[in-house]
Amino acid sequence: MTATTTPTSVLRRPYTLTTVGSWSLIFLAAFESLAVTTIMPIVTEDLDGRALYSLAFAAVVAAGVVGMVVAGSWADSRGPAVPLLTAIGLFTAGLIIAGTASSMGVFVAGRFLQGLGAGGQTVALYVLIAKVYPPVTHIKIFGAFASAWVLPSMVGPFAAGVVADVLSWHWVFLGVVALVAVATAMIAPALRGHRPDTPNGPAFDGRRVTAAVIVAAAAVVLSSSSDWDRRLAWLLAPASIAVIAIAARGLLPPGTYRARPGLPAAVLLCAAAGAVFFGTEVYLPLLLHDRYGLPAWLSGITLTAAAVAWALASAIQGRLGDRLDEAKALRAGAVLLAGGTIIVLLTAALGLPPVMAAVGWFFGGAGMGTLYPRISTLVLARSEPGQQGFNTSAKSIADAVGASISLALAGLVFAGLGDTTARTPYVGVLLLTSAVAVSVIAIAGRAAAPKTR
């Protein structure tokens, strides 16, 4: 197929089944991640496992980091087919184990496999995109992927609650298995015949896998630090962050911590943007409920507004494609995210009407929907042959770690500022995320800059 006849739509032949199947796999992984939050109180009560409540979530994040690293190296050296099918198999096994669990320990083991598979699946899919789709369509497919992550936030909790009430919480997991099989069948034809860019390279790098395990373990400790005594938590959290920073150096492109222009800054941008968004969003419903007395369903609409804005902005990115300059898109997304976060901060600090927080967070969601598809496109565009898996896993790891660090620090700040029904704890958290949001603007400019050595 020549350049003049290459389809620019990811929903036209020969990409139709691959696009729908890939989108479905991303959607189902995201759906499971959000659905479990809704049903976890039911699960822990049924399995008498409230003591392992936090671990059921932390295990997924930790396993995901390891899955990303393993799949990235494997896909670079052997092609995306086997790593992707293996990751899907692990995810499916995790669904079955969790869905049939009769004890909380078995349930957590199933969740671990889900995280391992979901992390590997995402990275292997990105490598497949680099192999199958022409670069001109990358922004379109990543815009679609962004909506696949966002849409479950609107339908996942409600759907999971209905399934759990009408059938059983077990079917929230088991019901997804058949859908995963259908999505896998759709992408199967696209997996054939892709040669690796580094065929003589090792399938697994022992040092990177070890580093990933250390990062994962430190992330688990970090995520549980808020459950410890406050003084101990203030020791555990910085120590865990230091361990993550040191161990992750080998998992990220050189120069990431210095925001070196190009690919390293793009990876750091993903971490910083995720830290801002998720660190703010966790406390927004609490702010609206405790300070303004809004019912849970009404305060939740603010999060839905952000999800809708994220999906709309992602769709716009897909439609505009390379007609919108990369640097302008990244800066616009960073400004929207920072502006939205600062509006939420001012709402909390000045006691502005709660609608202002909703407006601000709509802008924040639009900023994320603008940034994330562009970052994914940039990472693939700046990756050398044989490095797509490494760099994609680096972006995904940075995203997960950035959010984990932000949530842990925000939790410590919130708990350390006294009465949680007062204004001060919310202002403290939002000052933290707003400060990071301002840095996102600077990092965005460096991410779009030409590659330097």
Secondary structure, DSSP 4 states (H G I P E B T S, - for coil): --TTT--S-TTSTTSHHHHHHHHHHHHHHHHHHHHHHHHHHHHHHHTT-GGGHHHHHHHHHHHHHHHHHHHHHHHHHH-SHHHHHHHHHHHHHHHHHHHT-SSHHHHHHHHHHHHHHHHHHHHHHHHHHHHHS-GGGHHHHHHHHHHHHHHHHHHHHHHHHHHHHHT-THHHHHHHHHHHHHHHHHHGGGGTT---SSTTS-S--HHHHHHHHHHHHHHHHHHTGGGS-HHHHHHHHHHHHHHHHHHGGGGS-TTTTTT-TTHHHHHHHHHHHHHHHHHHHTTHHHHHHHTT---HHHHHHHHHHHHHHHHHHHHHHHHHGGGS-HHHHHHHHHHHHHHHHHHHHHHHHHT--HHHHHHHHHHHHHHHHHHHHHHHHHHHHTPPTT-HHHHHHHHHHHHHHHHHHHHHHHHHHHHHTS-TTSSHHHHHHHHHHHHHHHHHHHHHHHHTSPP--
